[in-house]
Amino acid sequence: MDVSPAPTGTALAAVELRSVTKRYGTLVANDDISLTVRSGEIHVLVGENGAGKSTLMGILSGTVKPDEGQVMIRGEDVTGYSPRAAIVKGIGMVHQHFRLAGAFTVAQNIALGFEPRGRFGLLDSNASRVSARTVSDQFGLSLDPDAVVGDLPVGLQQRVEIVKTLMRDAHVLIFDEPTAVLTEEESAALFTILRKLREDGRAIIFITHKLREALALADTVSVLRRGKLVATLDPGQTTVAELGTLMVGRAVNSVSQEAVGLEAVSPEAGRPGPDDTGRPAQTDIPAALAVRDAALRPRTLHAVPLSGLNLNARPGEIVSVLGVDGNGQQEIFSLLTGIQRPDEGTISIDGRNLTGRNSGAFLAAGLGVVPADRHREGLVLPMSIARNLVLDRRHERRFLRLGGLLLNERALNAYARDMIAKYDIRAQRPDQPVASLSGGNQQKVVLARELERDIRVLVAAHPTRGLDVGSIEYVHRKLLELRAQDRAVIVVTSDLDEATALSDVIYVLYRGAFAGVVRPPFSRHELGILMGGT
Amino acid sequence: MEAFAEMTPVTPADQADRPPAAGRGPALRRILAALNWLRTAHPAVLFVLSLVCGLFLSSVVIVLTTSQVRSDWGYLFSYPGYTLSQTFDLLGSAYGALLKGSIADPAAFQRAFADPSSAIWTTAFTPISNTIVDAVPLVIAGVGLSLAYRSGAFNVGGQSQLIMGAVGASWVGFSFAGMPWLPHVLLALVAGAVGGAIAGLIPGVLRALTGASEVIVTIMLNYVAANFLTLLLTNSFFRIPGQGDNPVGRLTVGSATLGPIFASGLEVNSGLIVAVIMVIFVAVLLNRSKLGFEFQIAGASRAAAKVAGIRQAWVYIGAFALSGAIVGIAGGVQILGVTQQLQTGFGGDIGYLAILVAFVGANRPVGIALAGLLYGALESGGLTMQFNAGIDAQMTTVIQSLIVLFVTAPALVIGIFRLRQRGGLSA
């Protein structure tokens, strides 16, 4: 660490939680948690999805009232205060999903909620521009106050959120998985900012799944597991492996070690050509999914045009489409799944030309789909787990009765109970709304649905985004199992580690075209150069 | 919470004579828990409190619009007791009359018990019978509209579908004299469904093919349908001859009438049975059928529907056609059960009220049935209120609107009563 140790001793704790407990029905989301965060400290909180991190942050930011225990801010008991009081007391929250108005400028977004007034009570837009610039320059955030937020890259949008909290003079800043949406450079820039804020004497609570990141950044690391605070550690005295073990309660091969289950499935994973199963060279097998010279013109303002795409995904092969976000991932996903029709070129599954058909035809031809945004595209949140497990399998006779008119509730519930057990979905009942599950368990619902179908090809977009280490390992193992069953898998991702750990071949996407097709052994350096477009 | 803590010392003594496995606390604690539950934002609690808020605001409007009581408020500081008693007298007689006119008059029941005769019993049951008659078309149209709302199609064209349904049902109803009763009624209702479906298909197809806003199209179609009805009534095929300048349609023949259920002269007719069937039908369609499942996926998340291979265009067309057909049946029931003939201005504002009923019933069939009864009661009690308390029957429209206002703004009610949000998501 390049900073002097945080002030200790006489200084009051910026935030102190004393034996905080929060229950939802029978579920104990936070179980007797005591935690102290000092000013000038970066306190990293790690834990699986559903470990209780969000509840804890809700208690701090006033949206959740604890059942027991106390919340102290600078020695003052503020237990059960409102979100508004939390802001007054100096708690600032940077949410994972930004609370910004995309059509407004940076200055307007920052001023939103306490706009400076000029004469006649009218808005003083110049004052808000000036103060936006002052505060952002003070911490080296370099934001253009007149830029429209919707046009900014994610990393800059996040800075707007940070400046918003600083404008309200927050001395405790809470970051909820801030790097989940950032590129590596953007993350590095964020860390620089966080260290500056620490030097300024602010307390920072940083929630993350990424253990390496936690160790690089933290002054103190706390681990949550199933609602309990299992450890508070000095990052100098611990390792990624130890943190991972504490987090999931068992030893894991973290993704960073790039070993996730590969050996378990096929010792020669990632090597094309004949292997010990006696498979012929993969290039001789006809593609399960083939894209020929496809092009897609942008349909919306910020869409990326695709051009000249050629891609083959063969049975028993994992193909990654890798690129930095915003280079056409969403578009190529909608092309591969039949949501959008290509303007040129063809798409075929198992040799059947499906160009111009709708997504239903793609599904019927044996395509499995794991969408990037499970909340919007993958699931219908208010519906039950049982219903969500058959969203795209509703035509199957086993789930229907009366000649296909009615759903067979009994079969649906029995099936859902099977899937809850088989895929280890942490749920109480099959008729529970899927919205009540944690992120990792929601993704398991999506996976259970797609993997249980008789599919030839699976297209998975960002399948592990926002998931914790345990869930990532689980998803990767499932994808490798699919590969071992001679299915083709296409992973659309921006995670270099994920692509190199899983793939037999990587297509690097840059500005809507493939910048290169790379086969193992993968060089991170080479891939990085291709992703950067140079 | 503190009161709760003080109660806990009771627990050990009570639990001593229970097996420790029994997870339930003592009765007192359960009562407290029940009271606690009443302070959470459960939909039923919210609904009742919305009703309370709506009626309270209506009371203010009643006081403000009654000149005598308004002038009594001038004495608030000199004779506060007088002012308040005058106010409560007014409100008591207004809401009392509303209840008497919509549910039952206790005095009428006393007479009926004292002198049990069929005619007096009939008088006693007349208010509730009138309420049901008013509720039937609201409930049927309400469940019809909710089907569209749950599918993500905002159908505000209830009135046009009601009118077109009535035209279809009336046509069959005054033709085919000599058919046996049940087949004739069913045929007339099918014709009503077809009429409503046609009116529903127009916005549905336009939305699916061209992206035209279904809200605008359905609002406009309401006018088109009302004027189309007037046009039909200039035609001798529909219009009954010899009524001078009063354009009314031909009368439904007896074999197509949804007649009274009781022989005693109560107005409640077999349209009630149709309403019950339609509520069950829509409940099954939405909650148990594959089609309803697909509609609701599209209604809840367009993106998820796309990924799941559901075609949005067909959802619009299908939901609008079905929704229109059911609202059309409401029009048919109104023709065959109540008015027996077409007339200009047919349906009053049933098509619009049904939108409110669907919202107040939270777009759930059983909720809509209850909301329909509430709105039917307000409709049928309004006249009694006008006679007994001298308050304009239009006041019921104010009450209906204010209730909707609170029902559709749960955050407002939660804020007024400081309800707790229900414990939701873990972590």
Interface residues (C-beta under 8 A of the other chain):
Chain A: R23 Y24 G25 L27 A29 N49 G50 A51 G52 K53 S54 T55 G227 T337 G338 I339 N358 S359 G360 A361 F362 L363 A364 V369 P371 D373 R376 E377 G378 L379 V380 L381 P382 M383 R387 L391 D392 R394 H395 L400 G404 L405 L406 L407 E409 A435 S436 L437 S438
Chain B: V284 R288 S289 K290 L291 F293 E294 Q296 I297 A300 S301 A303 A304 K306 V307 A308 G309 I310 R311 G423 G424 L425 S426 A427
